[in-house]
Amino acid sequence: MDKNEIGLNAGKIWQLLNDYTRWSYDSLKRNSGLKDKELGAALGWLAREDKIEIHQEEDELYVSLGVNVYIG
């Protein structure tokens, strides 16, 4: 896996999250067809870019698009 593949996988995840609902990690994995390490890298990419919100509830991880408001 290289940076290009991670970026492409991040794009897949962003497209799934683009409906602005909260997805469980398992739902993202199932619907994206990515393996754990591929999904983890893609989520890390999106988190580093401040594009997603990650929430932990009990034993489940949830992901949604972040709302970034910049006033310039």
C-alpha positions in Angstrom: 0.0 0.0 0.0 1.4 3.4 -1.0 0.3 7.0 -0.5 -1.6 7.0 -3.8 -3.6 4.0 -2.9 -4.4 5.4 0.6 -5.6 8.6 -1.1 -7.8 6.7 -3.4 -9.3 4.7 -0.5 -9.8 8.0 1.4 -11.8 9.2 -1.6 -14.0 6.1 -1.5 -14.7 6.6 2.1 -15.4 10.3 1.6 -17.9 9.4 -1.1 -19.7 7.1 1.3 -19.7 9.7 4.1 -21.0 12.4 1.7 -24.6 11.6 2.6 -23.9 13.4 6.0 -25.0 10.4 8.1 -23.0 8.7 10.8 -21.5 5.4 9.7 -20.3 2.6 11.9 -16.8 1.3 11.2 -18.2 -2.1 10.3 -20.7 -0.5 7.8 -17.9 1.5 6.2 -15.8 -1.6 5.9 -18.6 -3.7 4.4 -19.7 -1.0 2.0 -16.3 0.1 0.9 -14.9 -3.4 0.4 -11.7 -2.3 2.1 -9.6 -4.4 4.5 -9.0 -3.2 8.1 -5.6 -1.7 7.4 -6.8 0.0 4.2 -9.8 1.5 6.0 -7.7 2.5 9.0 -5.2 4.3 6.7 -8.0 6.0 4.7 -9.7 7.2 7.9 -6.3 8.4 9.2 -5.8 10.4 6.0 -9.3 12.0 6.3 -8.8 12.7 10.0 -5.4 14.4 9.4 -7.1 16.6 6.8 -9.8 17.4 9.4 -12.5 16.1 7.1 -14.2 13.6 9.5 -15.5 13.3 13.0 -14.9 10.1 14.9 -17.0 9.1 17.8 -16.7 6.1 20.1 -19.9 4.7 21.8 -19.3 1.7 24.0 -17.5 -0.8 21.7 -18.5 0.8 18.4 -16.6 3.4 16.4 -18.7 5.9 14.3 -17.5 8.2 11.5 -19.2 11.2 9.9 -18.1 14.1 7.8 -16.8 17.0 9.8 -18.3 20.4 9.6 -15.5 22.9 9.0 -16.4 26.6 8.9 -13.7 29.0 8.0 -14.3 32.8 8.1 -11.6 34.7 6.3 
